[in-house]
């Protein structure tokens, strides 16, 4: 799903724009607040939460459910 642009309108901080030359959505890290909306909506799992990988988040959830 190269450049599906699902994340662009969802970003509440307008930190994501679409590059028409490369056909890829690009993140402006200075505007990003790390809310994770783009990560949750990304159908191809191309977006990744800053400082949090999917594996880390799943481990946290598992830890809460097991305890």
N, CA, C, O and CB atoms as a CASP TS submission, in Angstrom:
PFRMAT TS
TARGET T0000
AUTHOR 0000-0000-0000
METHOD Language model
MODEL 1
PARENT N/A
ATOM      1  N   UNK     1       0.827  -1.184   0.000  1.00  0.00           N
ATOM      2  CA  UNK     1       0.000   0.000   0.000  1.00  0.00           C
ATOM      3  C   UNK     1       0.875   1.251   0.000  1.00  0.00           C
ATOM      4  O   UNK     1       0.762   2.105   0.879  1.00  0.00           O
ATOM      5  CB  UNK     1      -0.943  -0.004   1.207  1.00  0.00           C
ATOM      6  N   UNK     2       1.696   1.337  -0.942  1.00  0.00           N
ATOM      7  CA  UNK     2       2.601   2.471  -1.027  1.00  0.00           C
ATOM      8  C   UNK     2       1.823   3.764  -1.154  1.00  0.00           C
ATOM      9  O   UNK     2       1.084   3.961  -2.119  1.00  0.00           O
ATOM     10  CB  UNK     2       3.555   2.311  -2.204  1.00  0.00           C
ATOM     11  N   UNK     3       1.984   4.634  -0.193  1.00  0.00           N
ATOM     12  CA  UNK     3       1.388   5.958  -0.259  1.00  0.00           C
ATOM     13  C   UNK     3      -0.123   5.998  -0.241  1.00  0.00           C
ATOM     14  O   UNK     3      -0.723   6.756  -1.004  1.00  0.00           O
ATOM     15  CB  UNK     3       1.851   6.623  -1.457  1.00  0.00           C
ATOM     16  N   UNK     4      -0.756   5.204   0.608  1.00  0.00           N
ATOM     17  CA  UNK     4      -2.221   5.175   0.641  1.00  0.00           C
ATOM     18  C   UNK     4      -2.804   6.460   1.227  1.00  0.00           C
ATOM     19  O   UNK     4      -3.975   6.754   0.991  1.00  0.00           O
ATOM     20  CB  UNK     4      -2.703   3.975   1.448  1.00  0.00           C
ATOM     21  N   UNK     5      -2.030   7.225   1.976  1.00  0.00           N
ATOM     22  CA  UNK     5      -2.401   8.519   2.548  1.00  0.00           C
ATOM     23  C   UNK     5      -3.490   8.439   3.619  1.00  0.00           C
ATOM     24  O   UNK     5      -4.112   9.455   3.929  1.00  0.00           O
ATOM     25  CB  UNK     5      -2.858   9.429   1.455  1.00  0.00           C
ATOM     26  N   UNK     6      -3.733   7.270   4.186  1.00  0.00           N
ATOM     27  CA  UNK     6      -4.732   7.119   5.232  1.00  0.00           C
ATOM     28  C   UNK     6      -4.403   7.997   6.430  1.00  0.00           C
ATOM     29  O   UNK     6      -5.305   8.562   7.049  1.00  0.00           O
ATOM     30  CB  UNK     6      -4.837   5.661   5.660  1.00  0.00           C
ATOM     31  N   UNK     7      -3.149   8.115   6.759  1.00  0.00           N
ATOM     32  CA  UNK     7      -2.714   8.846   7.946  1.00  0.00           C
ATOM     33  C   UNK     7      -2.783  10.368   7.808  1.00  0.00           C
ATOM     34  O   UNK     7      -2.923  11.073   8.807  1.00  0.00           O
ATOM     35  CB  UNK     7      -1.319   8.451   8.280  1.00  0.00           C
ATOM     36  N   UNK     8      -2.686  10.867   6.600  1.00  0.00           N
ATOM     37  CA  UNK     8      -2.570  12.320   6.390  1.00  0.00           C
ATOM     38  C   UNK     8      -3.735  13.099   6.995  1.00  0.00           C
ATOM     39  O   UNK     8      -3.494  14.026   7.769  1.00  0.00           O
ATOM     40  CB  UNK     8      -2.483  12.621   4.904  1.00  0.00           C
ATOM     41  N   UNK     9      -4.985  12.768   6.678  1.00  0.00           N
ATOM     42  CA  UNK     9      -6.081  13.560   7.263  1.00  0.00           C
ATOM     43  C   UNK     9      -6.349  13.244   8.736  1.00  0.00           C
ATOM     44  O   UNK     9      -7.028  14.010   9.420  1.00  0.00           O
ATOM     45  CB  UNK     9      -7.347  13.333   6.473  1.00  0.00           C
ATOM     46  N   UNK    10      -5.827  12.134   9.220  1.00  0.00           N
ATOM     47  CA  UNK    10      -6.074  11.737  10.606  1.00  0.00           C
ATOM     48  C   UNK    10      -5.172  12.423  11.616  1.00  0.00           C
ATOM     49  O   UNK    10      -5.508  12.485  12.798  1.00  0.00           O
ATOM     50  CB  UNK    10      -5.915  10.267  10.736  1.00  0.00           C
ATOM     51  N   UNK    11      -4.047  12.932  11.178  1.00  0.00           N
ATOM     52  CA  UNK    11      -3.086  13.535  12.105  1.00  0.00           C
ATOM     53  C   UNK    11      -3.632  14.845  12.670  1.00  0.00           C
ATOM     54  O   UNK    11      -3.852  15.798  11.922  1.00  0.00           O
ATOM     55  CB  UNK    11      -1.734  13.780  11.401  1.00  0.00           C
ATOM     56  N   UNK    12      -3.852  14.898  13.995  1.00  0.00           N
ATOM     57  CA  UNK    12      -4.397  16.123  14.591  1.00  0.00           C
ATOM     58  C   UNK    12      -3.402  17.281  14.634  1.00  0.00           C
ATOM     59  O   UNK    12      -3.780  18.415  14.930  1.00  0.00           O
ATOM     60  CB  UNK    12      -4.872  15.833  15.984  1.00  0.00           C
ATOM     61  N   UNK    13      -2.147  17.002  14.343  1.00  0.00           N
ATOM     62  CA  UNK    13      -1.105  18.035  14.401  1.00  0.00           C
ATOM     63  C   UNK    13      -0.582  18.394  13.010  1.00  0.00           C
ATOM     64  O   UNK    13       0.399  19.128  12.890  1.00  0.00           O
ATOM     65  CB  UNK    13       0.054  17.564  15.283  1.00  0.00           C
ATOM     66  N   UNK    14      -1.218  17.892  11.974  1.00  0.00           N
ATOM     67  CA  UNK    14      -0.805  18.081  10.576  1.00  0.00           C
ATOM     68  C   UNK    14       0.692  17.851  10.387  1.00  0.00           C
ATOM     69  O   UNK    14       1.372  18.600   9.686  1.00  0.00           O
ATOM     70  CB  UNK    14      -1.171  19.485  10.103  1.00  0.00           C
ATOM     71  N   UNK    15       1.178  16.810  11.023  1.00  0.00           N
ATOM     72  CA  UNK    15       2.602  16.488  10.951  1.00  0.00           C
ATOM     73  C   UNK    15       2.927  15.574   9.776  1.00  0.00           C
ATOM     74  O   UNK    15       4.097  15.290   9.523  1.00  0.00           O
ATOM     75  CB  UNK    15       3.053  15.838  12.243  1.00  0.00           C
ATOM     76  N   UNK    16       1.908  15.108   9.054  1.00  0.00           N
ATOM     77  CA  UNK    16       2.134  14.184   7.954  1.00  0.00           C
ATOM     78  C   UNK    16       1.673  14.827   6.655  1.00  0.00           C
ATOM     79  O   UNK    16       0.562  15.347   6.558  1.00  0.00           O
ATOM     80  CB  UNK    16       1.400  12.846   8.195  1.00  0.00           C
ATOM     81  N   UNK    17       2.549  14.780   5.661  1.00  0.00           N
ATOM     82  CA  UNK    17       2.218  15.287   4.329  1.00  0.00           C
ATOM     83  C   UNK    17       2.519  14.196   3.317  1.00  0.00           C
ATOM     84  O   UNK    17       3.250  13.250   3.612  1.00  0.00           O
ATOM     85  CB  UNK    17       3.013  16.593   3.999  1.00  0.00           C
ATOM     86  N   UNK    18       1.967  14.326   2.151  1.00  0.00           N
ATOM     87  CA  UNK    18       2.212  13.353   1.089  1.00  0.00           C
ATOM     88  C   UNK    18       3.151  13.934   0.058  1.00  0.00           C
ATOM     89  O   UNK    18       2.917  15.021  -0.470  1.00  0.00           O
ATOM     90  CB  UNK    18       0.900  12.919   0.428  1.00  0.00           C
ATOM     91  N   UNK    19       4.217  13.202  -0.227  1.00  0.00           N
ATOM     92  CA  UNK    19       5.191  13.610  -1.225  1.00  0.00           C
ATOM     93  C   UNK    19       4.763  13.005  -2.563  1.00  0.00           C
ATOM     94  O   UNK    19       4.844  11.790  -2.742  1.00  0.00           O
ATOM     95  CB  UNK    19       6.647  13.160  -0.826  1.00  0.00           C
ATOM     96  N   UNK    20       4.313  13.827  -3.492  1.00  0.00           N
ATOM     97  CA  UNK    20       3.802  13.344  -4.770  1.00  0.00           C
ATOM     98  C   UNK    20       4.905  12.801  -5.679  1.00  0.00           C
ATOM     99  O   UNK    20       4.626  11.995  -6.567  1.00  0.00           O
ATOM    100  CB  UNK    20       3.063  14.455  -5.477  1.00  0.00           C
ATOM    101  N   UNK    21       6.145  13.226  -5.474  1.00  0.00           N
ATOM    102  CA  UNK    21       7.252  12.714  -6.286  1.00  0.00           C
ATOM    103  C   UNK    21       7.601  11.286  -5.906  1.00  0.00           C
ATOM    104  O   UNK    21       7.754  10.429  -6.776  1.00  0.00           O
ATOM    105  CB  UNK    21       8.481  13.605  -6.134  1.00  0.00           C
ATOM    106  N   UNK    22       7.728  11.025  -4.595  1.00  0.00           N
ATOM    107  CA  UNK    22       8.103   9.683  -4.136  1.00  0.00           C
ATOM    108  C   UNK    22       6.888   8.807  -3.858  1.00  0.00           C
ATOM    109  O   UNK    22       7.021   7.598  -3.669  1.00  0.00           O
ATOM    110  CB  UNK    22       8.956   9.781  -2.885  1.00  0.00           C
ATOM    111  N   UNK    23       5.694   9.421  -3.833  1.00  0.00           N
ATOM    112  CA  UNK    23       4.440   8.727  -3.549  1.00  0.00           C
ATOM    113  C   UNK    23       4.442   8.052  -2.179  1.00  0.00           C
ATOM    114  O   UNK    23       3.953   6.935  -2.010  1.00  0.00           O
ATOM    115  CB  UNK    23       4.169   7.696  -4.623  1.00  0.00           C
ATOM    116  N   UNK    24       5.013   8.772  -1.203  1.00  0.00           N
ATOM    117  CA  UNK    24       5.104   8.276   0.168  1.00  0.00           C
ATOM    118  C   UNK    24       4.692   9.390   1.126  1.00  0.00           C
ATOM    119  O   UNK    24       5.015  10.557   0.904  1.00  0.00           O
ATOM    120  CB  UNK    24       6.546   7.772   0.488  1.00  0.00           C
ATOM    121  N   UNK    25       3.986   9.030   2.183  1.00  0.00           N
ATOM    122  CA  UNK    25       3.644   9.993   3.219  1.00  0.00           C
ATOM    123  C   UNK    25       4.883  10.251   4.064  1.00  0.00           C
ATOM    124  O   UNK    25       5.621   9.322   4.393  1.00  0.00           O
ATOM    125  CB  UNK    25       2.461   9.484   4.098  1.00  0.00           C
ATOM    126  N   UNK    26       5.109  11.507   4.412  1.00  0.00           N
ATOM    127  CA  UNK    26       6.309  11.880   5.167  1.00  0.00           C
ATOM    128  C   UNK    26       5.919  12.564   6.464  1.00  0.00           C
ATOM    129  O   UNK    26       4.965  13.342   6.509  1.00  0.00           O
ATOM    130  CB  UNK    26       7.221  12.800   4.330  1.00  0.00           C
ATOM    131  N   UNK    27       6.665  12.267   7.516  1.00  0.00           N
ATOM    132  CA  UNK    27       6.406  12.816   8.836  1.00  0.00           C
ATOM    133  C   UNK    27       7.334  13.982   9.126  1.00  0.00           C
ATOM    134  O   UNK    27       8.540  13.896   8.892  1.00  0.00           O
ATOM    135  CB  UNK    27       6.561  11.740   9.901  1.00  0.00           C
ATOM    136  N   UNK    28       6.781  15.059   9.630  1.00  0.00           N
ATOM    137  CA  UNK    28       7.567  16.187  10.114  1.00  0.00           C
ATOM    138  C   UNK    28       7.716  15.968  11.619  1.00  0.00           C
ATOM    139  O   UNK    28       6.788  16.243  12.379  1.00  0.00           O
ATOM    140  CB  UNK    28       6.882  17.592   9.773  1.00  0.00           C
ATOM    141  N   UNK    29       8.867  15.479  12.048  1.00  0.00           N
ATOM    142  CA  UNK    29       9.088  15.107  13.446  1.00  0.00           C
ATOM    143  C   UNK    29       8.938  16.279  14.407  1.00  0.00           C
ATOM    144  O   UNK    29       8.597  16.085  15.574  1.00  0.00           O
ATOM    145  CB  UNK    29      10.459  14.508  13.601  1.00  0.00           C
ATOM    146  N   UNK    30       9.187  17.483  13.931  1.00  0.00           N
ATOM    147  CA  UNK    30       9.058  18.661  14.794  1.00  0.00           C
ATOM    148  C   UNK    30       7.600  18.933  15.161  1.00  0.00           C
ATOM    149  O   UNK    30       7.323  19.489  16.224  1.00  0.00           O
ATOM    150  CB  UNK    30       9.657  19.889  14.105  1.00  0.00           C
ATOM    151  N   UNK    31       6.671  18.546  14.293  1.00  0.00           N
ATOM    152  CA  UNK    31       5.249  18.761  14.557  1.00  0.00           C
ATOM    153  C   UNK    31       4.585  17.583  15.254  1.00  0.00           C
ATOM    154  O   UNK    31       3.544  17.740  15.891  1.00  0.00           O
ATOM    155  CB  UNK    31       4.532  19.044  13.271  1.00  0.00           C
ATOM    156  N   UNK    32       5.184  16.407  15.136  1.00  0.00           N
ATOM    157  CA  UNK    32       4.602  15.181  15.698  1.00  0.00           C
ATOM    158  C   UNK    32       4.653  15.205  17.226  1.00  0.00           C
ATOM    159  O   UNK    32       5.682  15.523  17.822  1.00  0.00           O
ATOM    160  CB  UNK    32       5.343  13.936  15.163  1.00  0.00           C
ATOM    161  N   UNK    33       3.522  14.863  17.846  1.00  0.00           N
ATOM    162  CA  UNK    33       3.439  14.800  19.311  1.00  0.00           C
ATOM    163  C   UNK    33       3.404  13.353  19.814  1.00  0.00           C
ATOM    164  O   UNK    33       3.294  13.123  21.018  1.00  0.00           O
ATOM    165  CB  UNK    33       2.194  15.553  19.803  1.00  0.00           C
ATOM    166  N   UNK    34       3.495  12.386  18.912  1.00  0.00           N
ATOM    167  CA  UNK    34       3.558  10.982  19.299  1.00  0.00           C
ATOM    168  C   UNK    34       2.245  10.397  19.775  1.00  0.00           C
ATOM    169  O   UNK    34       2.248   9.493  20.611  1.00  0.00           O
ATOM    170  CB  UNK    34       4.561  10.815  20.357  1.00  0.00           C
ATOM    171  N   UNK    35       1.121  10.885  19.269  1.00  0.00           N
ATOM    172  CA  UNK    35      -0.184  10.406  19.742  1.00  0.00           C
ATOM    173  C   UNK    35      -0.490   8.986  19.276  1.00  0.00           C
ATOM    174  O   UNK    35      -1.245   8.275  19.939  1.00  0.00           O
ATOM    175  CB  UNK    35      -1.281  11.340  19.267  1.00  0.00           C
ATOM    176  N   UNK    36       0.080   8.558  18.149  1.00  0.00           N
ATOM    177  CA  UNK    36      -0.101   7.189  17.671  1.00  0.00           C
ATOM    178  C   UNK    36      -1.296   6.971  16.764  1.00  0.00           C
ATOM    179  O   UNK    36      -1.560   5.835  16.370  1.00  0.00           O
ATOM    180  CB  UNK    36      -0.221   6.292  18.821  1.00  0.00           C
ATOM    181  N   UNK    37      -2.022   8.014  16.421  1.00  0.00           N
ATOM    182  CA  UNK    37      -3.182   7.868  15.553  1.00  0.00           C
ATOM    183  C   UNK    37      -2.795   7.274  14.209  1.00  0.00           C
ATOM    184  O   UNK    37      -3.498   6.408  13.688  1.00  0.00           O
ATOM    185  CB  UNK    37      -3.862   9.211  15.351  1.00  0.00           C
ATOM    186  N   UNK    38      -1.701   7.724  13.653  1.00  0.00           N
ATOM    187  CA  UNK    38      -1.256   7.222  12.353  1.00  0.00           C
ATOM    188  C   UNK    38      -0.874   5.748  12.425  1.00  0.00           C
ATOM    189  O   UNK    38      -1.126   4.988  11.489  1.00  0.00           O
ATOM    190  CB  UNK    38      -0.071   8.041  11.847  1.00  0.00           C
ATOM    191  N   UNK    39      -0.274   5.353  13.523  1.00  0.00           N
ATOM    192  CA  UNK    39       0.141   3.961  13.700  1.00  0.00           C
ATOM    193  C   UNK    39      -1.076   3.046  13.739  1.00  0.00           C
ATOM    194  O   UNK    39      -1.084   1.988  13.110  1.00  0.00           O
ATOM    195  CB  UNK    39       0.973   3.800  14.987  1.00  0.00           C
ATOM    196  N   UNK    40      -2.090   3.450  14.469  1.00  0.00           N
ATOM    197  CA  UNK    40      -3.298   2.641  14.591  1.00  0.00           C
ATOM    198  C   UNK    40      -4.054   2.530  13.273  1.00  0.00           C
ATOM    199  O   UNK    40      -4.703   1.516  13.015  1.00  0.00           O
ATOM    200  CB  UNK    40      -4.204   3.222  15.651  1.00  0.00           C
ATOM    201  N   UNK    41      -3.978   3.557  12.442  1.00  0.00           N
ATOM    202  CA  UNK    41      -4.742   3.583  11.197  1.00  0.00           C
ATOM    203  C   UNK    41      -3.998   2.992  10.007  1.00  0.00           C
ATOM    204  O   UNK    41      -4.626   2.689   8.992  1.00  0.00           O
ATOM    205  CB  UNK    41      -5.131   4.988  10.882  1.00  0.00           C
ATOM    206  N   UNK    42      -2.713   2.822  10.093  1.00  0.00           N
ATOM    207  CA  UNK    42      -1.895   2.410   8.946  1.00  0.00           C
ATOM    208  C   UNK    42      -2.189   0.960   8.538  1.00  0.00           C
ATOM    209  O   UNK    42      -1.877   0.035   9.288  1.00  0.00           O
ATOM    210  CB  UNK    42      -0.402   2.570   9.276  1.00  0.00           C
ATOM    211  N   UNK    43      -2.787   0.756   7.354  1.00  0.00           N
ATOM    212  CA  UNK    43      -3.120  -0.608   6.937  1.00  0.00           C
ATOM    213  C   UNK    43      -1.907  -1.456   6.559  1.00  0.00           C
ATOM    214  O   UNK    43      -1.982  -2.684   6.583  1.00  0.00           O
ATOM    215  CB  UNK    43      -4.058  -0.556   5.776  1.00  0.00           C
ATOM    216  N   UNK    44      -0.802  -0.821   6.215  1.00  0.00           N
ATOM    217  CA  UNK    44       0.393  -1.578   5.823  1.00  0.00           C
ATOM    218  C   UNK    44       1.421  -1.674   6.941  1.00  0.00           C
ATOM    219  O   UNK    44       2.483  -2.269   6.760  1.00  0.00           O
ATOM    220  CB  UNK    44       1.031  -0.942   4.608  1.00  0.00           C
ATOM    221  N   UNK    45       1.112  -1.092   8.096  1.00  0.00           N
ATOM    222  CA  UNK    45       2.012  -1.081   9.260  1.00  0.00           C
ATOM    223  C   UNK    45       3.340  -0.381   8.959  1.00  0.00           C
ATOM    224  O   UNK    45       4.370  -0.702   9.551  1.00  0.00           O
ATOM    225  CB  UNK    45       2.282  -2.512   9.725  1.00  0.00           C
ATOM    226  N   UNK    46       3.299   0.571   8.039  1.00  0.00           N
ATOM    227  CA  UNK    46       4.499   1.330   7.694  1.00  0.00           C
ATOM    228  C   UNK    46       4.804   2.391   8.747  1.00  0.00           C
ATOM    229  O   UNK    46       5.963   2.753   8.950  1.00  0.00           O
ATOM    230  CB  UNK    46       4.336   1.985   6.322  1.00  0.00           C
ATOM    231  N   UNK    47       3.767   2.888   9.414  1.00  0.00           N
ATOM    232  CA  UNK    47       3.961   3.906  10.452  1.00  0.00           C
ATOM    233  C   UNK    47       4.351   3.223  11.755  1.00  0.00           C
ATOM    234  O   UNK    47       3.821   2.167  12.099  1.00  0.00           O
ATOM    235  CB  UNK    47       2.674   4.764  10.646  1.00  0.00           C
ATOM    236  N   UNK    48       5.278   3.835  12.470  1.00  0.00           N
ATOM    237  CA  UNK    48       5.731   3.280  13.748  1.00  0.00           C
ATOM    238  C   UNK    48       5.766   4.382  14.796  1.00  0.00           C
ATOM    239  O   UNK    48       6.235   5.490  14.536  1.00  0.00           O
ATOM    240  CB  UNK    48       7.129   2.620  13.604  1.00  0.00           C
ATOM    241  N   UNK    49       5.269   4.065  15.970  1.00  0.00           N
ATOM    242  CA  UNK    49       5.231   5.022  17.079  1.00  0.00           C
ATOM    243  C   UNK    49       6.655   5.416  17.467  1.00  0.00           C
ATOM    244  O   UNK    49       7.518   4.556  17.640  1.00  0.00           O
ATOM    245  CB  UNK    49       4.478   4.423  18.302  1.00  0.00           C
ATOM    246  N   UNK    50       6.892   6.705  17.602  1.00  0.00           N
ATOM    247  CA  UNK    50       8.216   7.195  17.985  1.00  0.00           C
ATOM    248  C   UNK    50       8.583   6.662  19.363  1.00  0.00           C
ATOM    249  O   UNK    50       7.844   6.871  20.325  1.00  0.00           O
ATOM    250  CB  UNK    50       8.257   8.744  17.973  1.00  0.00           C
ATOM    251  N   UNK    51       9.687   5.994  19.465  1.00  0.00           N
ATOM    252  CA  UNK    51      10.208   5.400  20.700  1.00  0.00           C
ATOM    253  C   UNK    51       9.456   4.145  21.146  1.00  0.00           C
ATOM    254  O   UNK    51       9.797   3.588  22.190  1.00  0.00           O
ATOM    255  CB  UNK    51      10.163   6.417  21.802  1.00  0.00           C
ATOM    256  N   UNK    52       8.453   3.677  20.406  1.00  0.00           N
ATOM    257  CA  UNK    52       7.708   2.483  20.777  1.00  0.00           C
ATOM    258  C   UNK    52       7.503   1.602  19.556  1.00  0.00           C
ATOM    259  O   UNK    52       6.836   2.011  18.606  1.00  0.00           O
ATOM    260  CB  UNK    52       6.356   2.855  21.408  1.00  0.00           C
ATOM    261  N   UNK    53       8.065   0.398  19.566  1.00  0.00           N
ATOM    262  CA  UNK    53       7.814  -0.543  18.484  1.00  0.00           C
ATOM    263  C   UNK    53       6.550  -1.327  18.823  1.00  0.00           C
ATOM    264  O   UNK    53       6.105  -1.325  19.971  1.00  0.00           O
ATOM    265  CB  UNK    53       9.036  -1.499  18.264  1.00  0.00           C
ATOM    266  N   UNK    54       5.976  -1.992  17.833  1.00  0.00           N
ATOM    267  CA  UNK    54       4.794  -2.819  18.078  1.00  0.00           C
ATOM    268  C   UNK    54       5.089  -3.875  19.138  1.00  0.00           C
ATOM    269  O   UNK    54       4.253  -4.149  19.999  1.00  0.00           O
ATOM    270  CB  UNK    54       4.325  -3.491  16.775  1.00  0.00           C
ATOM    271  N   UNK    55       6.270  -4.459  19.072  1.00  0.00           N
ATOM    272  CA  UNK    55       6.636  -5.507  20.027  1.00  0.00           C
ATOM    273  C   UNK    55       6.656  -4.976  21.462  1.00  0.00           C
ATOM    274  O   UNK    55       6.223  -5.663  22.387  1.00  0.00           O
ATOM    275  CB  UNK    55       8.004  -6.094  19.668  1.00  0.00           C
ATOM    276  N   UNK    56       7.154  -3.766  21.640  1.00  0.00           N
ATOM    277  CA  UNK    56       7.193  -3.173  22.980  1.00  0.00           C
ATOM    278  C   UNK    56       5.786  -2.902  23.509  1.00  0.00           C
ATOM    279  O   UNK    56       5.507  -3.147  24.683  1.00  0.00           O
ATOM    280  CB  UNK    56       8.005  -1.872  22.963  1.00  0.00           C
ATOM    281  N   UNK    57       4.915  -2.406  22.664  1.00  0.00           N
ATOM    282  CA  UNK    57       3.546  -2.115  23.084  1.00  0.00           C
ATOM    283  C   UNK    57       2.810  -3.409  23.419  1.00  0.00           C
ATOM    284  O   UNK    57       2.103  -3.471  24.425  1.00  0.00           O
ATOM    285  CB  UNK    57       2.792  -1.338  21.983  1.00  0.00           C
ATOM    286  N   UNK    58       2.966  -4.444  22.592  1.00  0.00           N
ATOM    287  CA  UNK    58       2.324  -5.732  22.869  1.00  0.00           C
ATOM    288  C   UNK    58       2.858  -6.336  24.170  1.00  0.00           C
ATOM    289  O   UNK    58       2.098  -6.949  24.920  1.00  0.00           O
ATOM    290  CB  UNK    58       2.550  -6.710  21.695  1.00  0.00           C
ATOM    291  N   UNK    59       4.139  -6.173  24.443  1.00  0.00           N
ATOM    292  CA  UNK    59       4.718  -6.682  25.686  1.00  0.00           C
ATOM    293  C   UNK    59       4.122  -5.963  26.892  1.00  0.00           C
ATOM    294  O   UNK    59       3.858  -6.586  27.920  1.00  0.00           O
ATOM    295  CB  UNK    59       6.249  -6.522  25.673  1.00  0.00           C
ATOM    296  N   UNK    60       3.912  -4.660  26.771  1.00  0.00           N
ATOM    297  CA  UNK    60       3.293  -3.903  27.873  1.00  0.00           C
ATOM    298  C   UNK    60       1.864  -4.391  28.121  1.00  0.00           C
ATOM    299  O   UNK    60       1.458  -4.583  29.267  1.00  0.00           O
ATOM    300  CB  UNK    60       3.292  -2.379  27.559  1.00  0.00           C
ATOM    301  N   UNK    61       1.110  -4.589  27.047  1.00  0.00           N
ATOM    302  CA  UNK    61      -0.269  -5.064  27.190  1.00  0.00           C
ATOM    303  C   UNK    61      -0.295  -6.446  27.818  1.00  0.00           C
ATOM    304  O   UNK    61      -1.097  -6.712  28.713  1.00  0.00           O
ATOM    305  CB  UNK    61      -0.980  -5.088  25.828  1.00  0.00           C
ATOM    306  N   UNK    62       0.578  -7.321  27.352  1.00  0.00           N
ATOM    307  CA  UNK    62       0.656  -8.667  27.912  1.00  0.00           C
ATOM    308  C   UNK    62       1.012  -8.630  29.407  1.00  0.00           C
ATOM    309  O   UNK    62       0.461  -9.382  30.210  1.00  0.00           O
ATOM    310  CB  UNK    62       1.693  -9.500  27.141  1.00  0.00           C
ATOM    311  N   UNK    63       1.932  -7.749  29.749  1.00  0.00           N
ATOM    312  CA  UNK    63       2.326  -7.624  31.148  1.00  0.00           C
ATOM    313  C   UNK    63       1.183  -7.176  32.038  1.00  0.00           C
ATOM    314  O   UNK    63       1.071  -7.632  33.176  1.00  0.00           O
ATOM    315  CB  UNK    63       3.469  -6.660  31.276  1.00  0.00           C
ATOM    316  N   UNK    64       0.350  -6.307  31.549  1.00  0.00           N
ATOM    317  CA  UNK    64      -0.801  -5.837  32.319  1.00  0.00           C
ATOM    318  C   UNK    64      -1.842  -6.950  32.460  1.00  0.00           C
ATOM    319  O   UNK    64      -2.430  -7.122  33.528  1.00  0.00           O
ATOM    320  CB  UNK    64      -1.430  -4.598  31.648  1.00  0.00           C
ATOM    321  N   UNK    65      -2.065  -7.696  31.388  1.00  0.00           N
ATOM    322  CA  UNK    65      -3.078  -8.742  31.419  1.00  0.00           C
ATOM    323  C   UNK    65      -2.660  -9.950  32.259  1.00  0.00           C
ATOM    324  O   UNK    65      -3.512 -10.615  32.850  1.00  0.00           O
ATOM    325  CB  UNK    65      -3.389  -9.186  30.015  1.00  0.00           C
ATOM    326  N   UNK    66      -1.368 -10.237  32.317  1.00  0.00           N
ATOM    327  CA  UNK    66      -0.869 -11.397  33.055  1.00  0.00           C
ATOM    328  C   UNK    66      -0.813 -11.098  34.562  1.00  0.00           C
ATOM    329  O   UNK    66      -1.066 -11.980  35.383  1.00  0.00           O
ATOM    330  CB  UNK    66       0.532 -11.803  32.534  1.00  0.00           C
ATOM    331  N   UNK    67      -0.491  -9.889  34.906  1.00  0.00           N
ATOM    332  CA  UNK    67      -0.307  -9.537  36.322  1.00  0.00           C
ATOM    333  C   UNK    67      -1.583  -9.569  37.110  1.00  0.00           C
ATOM    334  O   UNK    67      -1.575  -9.295  38.310  1.00  0.00           O
ATOM    335  CB  UNK    67       0.299  -8.182  36.442  1.00  0.00           C
TER
END
